[in-house]
Structure formats: structure tokens, C-alpha cells
Amino acid sequence: MATKVNAVIGQSGGPTAVINQSLVGAVLELKRHPQVGSILGARHGVRGIINGDFIPLENTPADLLERVAQTPSAALGSTRDKPDEAYCQKILEAFKKHNVGYFLYIGGNDSADTARIVSEMADKAGHALHVYHIPKTIDNDLRTTDHCPGYGSAGRFVALALMGDDADNRSLKGVKIDVIMGRDAGWLTAATALARYDSTDGPHLIYVPEVNFNEDQFLGDVDRVYTKLGRCVIAVSEGIRYRAGDKASLVAERIMTGGEVDAHGNKQLSGTGALGDYLGELVKTKLGVALQAKTGGKLRVRADTFGYLQRSFPTIVSPADAAEARLCGHKAVEYALTSPQGLASGSVAMKRISEAPYKIEMFPTALTNVARLTKPLDTGFVVKGCDINETYLKYARPLVGELFRPGRLI
Amino acid sequence: MATKVNAVIGQSGGPTAVINQSLVGAVLELKRHPQVGSILGARHGVRGIINGDFIPLENTPADLLERVAQTPSAALGSTRDKPDEAYCQKILEAFKKHNVGYFLYIGGNDSADTARIVSEMADKAGHALHVYHIPKTIDNDLRTTDHCPGYGSAGRFVALALMGDDADNRSLKGVKIDVIMGRDAGWLTAATALARYDSTDGPHLIYVPEVNFNEDQFLGDVDRVYTKLGRCVIAVSEGIRYRAGDKASLVAERIMTGGEVDAHGNKQLSGTGALGDYLGELVKTKLGVALQAKTGGKLRVRADTFGYLQRSFPTIVSPADAAEARLCGHKAVEYALTSPQGLASGSVAMKRISEAPYKIEMFPTALTNVARLTKPLDTGFVVKGCDINETYLKYARPLVGELFRPGRLI
């Protein structure tokens, strides 16, 4: 009879509405396999591992697990730590100490890289360890996979938010700027395009980080839409950039004085209204007089920064996203235990095998195919630098699920 | 046989998630009465009336009306116009011209005042006009009524938002500041207290406009909570004020350079992240070093301003609120047609007649009981200037409906 080994599971990076589905999927699958001993939930990801701060999960009641699965945000706690080799060495030592043979890590590309380093170190040290990364990010920017668990629900939130905000703007006209999460990738901002049913619906303009942001062009776009409709709803990524040749600089960084830099050297963009306020002022200052003259009334300009609601609002969950996140947890354990295609370690990825009906298939992929690098929004989806096309919408609709259908009188 | 007269219905002020329920309730009730001729929807409230800009509603298909009822934001368009006597004179002239005998106006205290002026002018001019105000405001600040249609759904949104945000903060610890709508009244901010299930749940601190905002006290509160829990979630009204004797000044106004003033002479507070960013900076600057020393890690401070999502997000609707808003529309028409208690004109109000089960009764009240003045949050609900007590929670629970129950592992 084989000796039992323990499993560690952790969550990392920005939470999503369905990250706990993956956690619960993995825990339930781990419980099905007799070769797995304890299931150790690491508090706050890798930090919990090196501190020996674990929660035993094998006896967690089924009804609590189900409630956890429905709850947004990382139930085990998350971390922004990005381990270097020395840190990973400590992880490996903790795994030896706690007799850990399986490590499941739910996170984005940085977490996949942590998984890769730990896995390679274990191989070198001759420690039998199967490491599986479970993809998670509202940014949808992981390579190899068709899309990422967490994206569909965040996309659903921003699409619904824009529907409501467009109705609000239709009722009290003006220019409305909504700032959406996504430092490097415009995927989430693109999802706001799903809010539209007809040609007068907002968002009327959409700006993503993958395309140069030019203020004159932006003002020209706003002028054009406002002159036509008497109003203008704009979705803009927090990560929009000025580009010149190879150089790119964040609009938000240029306008922010001070501000915070995270462990990855990135300036904090979320949790501040600075970009929205800057763009609002720009419109007021540069277009206020002209647009007032065109339409009679005083130009009303507002900006909202959606912030953390996008990733943590309860009850706004895409059914497909929740089911896929759960299944990713199951599959990660299955792959870790069976090493399909010789992959003792790897990441779970999704392939779209049918469009109508929408159907995906999961497969294991090497950690090097997911770690570090990211996948930007395909600029083929972007129209004239300020809109998103039907090709993207076809890709995204099944991910966010059926949306609300507004009724209109004007 | 009595001659038919026409009815005008309009919507005013900031939209809510259920303002169209009242519209649809009134339209359906108007259609039941043979003495009513055309049902004229005024585009953008009083502005549509003086411009003769009406949408005939008597033949609107039932399924479209139902979709409209489910859609947030004012389906007829809204207005911020606050009519003076001359403006009201034009309204009356339009009513004469279009043979209008019933005027239903959905809005807050300013709209009730418009209704009052128009009603009094009509009486003086000998024009037979029944004017009924239908209450609507996420601010919950109308006098006479137990609560206002629109409040329950907005309260539901902010309570759910805080639940999600608290889970997010539990997962990635730090100080989080959420700025909630409510220039003068703390009712909506108070509703964030519904997000809590146990003593470690956020929001840990709640600040409303009715109580003096003292920065030293605020910093002391944050220090206390953070030292105890290693994190702190704060809900703060956009309308918090510094008070000294009889004088009060908005914190947001003091820190904002420039900014916009509306038709009522109020500075625009929503649609900007300035207050949240200011409070975040205050915490970082004044407490950063001390709190870092206490807890080891770098102090993480974020601020989100919920903005228009609070009043216009589709699908987040309190069932009781939707039903009451619909019934208010029906009742307004019933009262306008029957002049109960001799009130040919008035406003619809609600009285709570039972707590368990929750039950309300509608009644007509004079426009003077609702117009102009507002009802602040009872400061008896406020604890130590930074929290909300159980008495408020009992009042509010049936209004927002059953909330999400999170599952937790840490």
C-alpha cells in the first residue's frame, strides 16, 4: 500500500468572484483519492506556506464548502508576494517538512511562475512533488488558455454596470467616463461592449491599453459622439497608455503625483479616482464651451472608477464561469495525480471546441506556457482606436452569460 | 357622460433602480379609468412639459411596459430643473393647452415642491387639476413616509458591495475606504451596516453627514480597528461635514479645487473620486509609519467611490422595494381620481403597520408635508460617531430584502 502524502492548496493575486469555486473543486477532488492525506489550505498563499500557516480542509463540512464556492474573493486569503529563488527554497523546505506531494496554486501568470520555480527546484532536489497551477484572473491575460476563470464574471459585472450607466446617462444626459480595471490588458474593458443592444447604446467609446491613447483623438471622438447623440458614455481601461514608437507610458502614472508601487514594481492604479477625474477635467476644459454652444445646456461631465466591485461583488456571477472555475479545480487534481502527457506539473487550460453550442475542453499544459508572459487583447478586435468589434463579442458572449434586456421608452 | 381629460406623468431628479416601477404602476392604473383620455409621458420631466415634448403611453404594449419596469433609471428621461413660479406658470399653460386634468410627478422633495406650486397655481387659476407626487429617492430623506421607493434597492446594492469588499479586504489586508452617495443624508451609507454577520466583518467604521467629521477622531478610529484586526473597511458618505457650532462645511468641498455647482446651488460630489483619494492619503500620511510598525507589512490603503452604480445597476433590486414602487404608482392615480380625505392633490406616503411580518400601508398626505424640507438620518442610530446600531438594522432589513450569506474559512 502506497504511503499517503499531503496536498497544499493556495490562492494568490487579486481575487475574483469564482476563485473559491476552483478551491472547492480541488478540495472535493482531493478528498476522492486515498493516496492524499491531509489537505492543507495555505493562509495567504505562499506566505502561509513558508510560515507553516495552514488550515486543514479535509473535514470542512460540505455545506460550508458550497457557501465558500459561492463567495467572491480568496477564502484562504491571498498574497501579492512574488517569490524569488530563496523564497521558493523556503517553500520547498516547508513541503518536505509537511510531507507534501501535491501543490495546487490558484492564480495568474506570476503564480504560474512561482509554481514553475518550485516544481523545478523539487525536481533538482529529488523531492517528489506534483505542482498544478489553476488559472484565475479577471484580466483574462493568461497564455495558452482560450480564456481565464474569473473573467466571465467580471465581464458580466462591467457589462451590466455599463447597461445601467447608459440608462442613467440617457435619462440625465452628459459625458460619462467609466474607468475599468486592467493595467496591461484591455480584455475587461472590452467586455463593456456587451452592454449594447442598438446603435445609440453606450458605451459609445472604448479605450484599451493595447492601443495608443492620444488626447486630441479622444477629444475628437467625444465631440463627434456628443454632437450626434447629445450624450457620450465612455469605457476606459485604467491602463491606457501614450505610445511613441517603442515607448509607452501610462496616462494614470503621468497624472498621478506620488502613489504607491507594488512588489512587482507596478504603480497602483486601482483604488484611486485620479484617471477618471483627469479625463473628466480634460473634456470639461477642452470641449465644455464648444459642446455647450452646440447643444444649449451646460455640459455635464462625470467619472466613475469601478474599483474592486468588479472583482468582488457577490451574486453577479456568470454561470459558465462558475462551472468552469469549479472544473479547473477538479482537473488540476486529476492531472497532478495522473501526470497526463508526462506532465507531473503543469497548468490547466481551456480550448473552445464548439461555438454553438458553446463548449470547452480542458487540457494540461506546461507551466512555461503560462508563467511570466501575458496575452494582450487582440488589437484585431479594436476599431479605430475607440471601439470593439463583433468578433470579440462572439468570443465573449458565452463567457459572461445571458445579460439583462432593458426596456426603453425614449 | 363626463368629458375625458388627459394625464401627464413625469420623472425627476436622480434615477433609481425602481423608478420605472412607479411609472408603469401609474400608467396601468390610469388605463383602467374611462375618465382618463391620453396618458402623456413628459420627456425629461418638467422640461418636456413646457416644450410640449410628450410620449403617448396609453398604447404601449404590456410586455414593453414590464421590461421598462425592470429597467433602472428614468425611462421617460429625467431633469435637474427646479422650476420657479414663472416656470410653473408655463407648466400650467401647457396643461391647459393639452387638456390635462391629472399630473403625476415621480421624484424627491424638490419635485414635491414643484407639484405643490403647480397645484396651488391651478387652484388660483380655476383650472381643475389633480396633482400627485410619487416618492422616489435612494437618499430616503423624504418626510412623512416611513421610507422611500428606491432606497431599498440602493441599500441592497451598497450592502452587497460592502460584503464583497470586506471579503476582498479579508483576503488582501489593508485599509479600504468606500465612498457612498448621500449629500445631506446618511441613510444610504447606514445601509452598508447590513453587510455584517459577525464582529470581525466590515464595514468597521461608518461616517454619515449628520454627525461631525473630525479628522483626528477618524484617524484614531482607523488606528484602533487596524491594530485589532490588521485591516479596516470604512464606509463614508460623500456628504460628511466638519461641524463647529451651527456651521457645517462639506469635507469634499474643502478639498475640491474647482468642481461643478448644480441648479440647486449644490457642489457636485458624485462622479469624482476626490474625497476617497483625500481620506486615503490622510490615512497613509498620518498613520502609515505607525501602522506599519505595528503589523510588519507595508500599509495598503485603497479608496473606491461607488458612484452611479448605486442607483442604476440592473438586476440588484430589493423585491419589497420594487413592489412598493409599483404600488405607489397605482395609489397616486387612485388618490388623484378620488381625492381621499379631500386631497385633490398630494403625495403618496407609507406607514409601517407591522414589523413581523413586515407590512406597510399607503396613505395620501398633503404636498406641504413632503415638499422642500428633508428628513436626515436619525442620529439615535449612530454610535460613537463611527457606527450604526441594531435599531437601524431592524428598520432597514425588510427594505433591502434577504442578502447574500458568505462562506468563510479564515
Interface residues (C-beta under 8 A of the other chain):
Chain A: Q11 G14 P15 N20 G41 R43 H44 I55 L57 T60 L64 L65 E66 R67 V68 A69 Q70 T71 P72 S73 A74 A75 L76 G77 S78 T79 R80 L160 A161 M163 G164 D165 A167 D168 R170 S171 L172 K176 G258 E260 Q268 S270 G271 T272 G273 A274 G276 D277 G280 E281 R300 V301 R302 A303 D304 T305 F306 G307 Y308 L309 R311 S312 F313 P314 T315 I316 F404 R405 P406 G407 R408 L409 I410
Chain B: Q11 G14 P15 N20 G41 R43 H44 I55 L57 T60 L64 L65 E66 R67 V68 A69 Q70 T71 P72 S73 A74 A75 L76 G77 S78 T79 R80 L160 A161 M163 G164 D165 A167 D168 R170 S171 L172 K176 G258 E260 Q268 S270 G271 T272 G273 A274 G276 D277 G280 E281 R300 V301 R302 A303 D304 T305 F306 G307 Y308 L309 R311 S312 F313 P314 T315 I316 F404 R405 P406 G407 R408 L409 I410
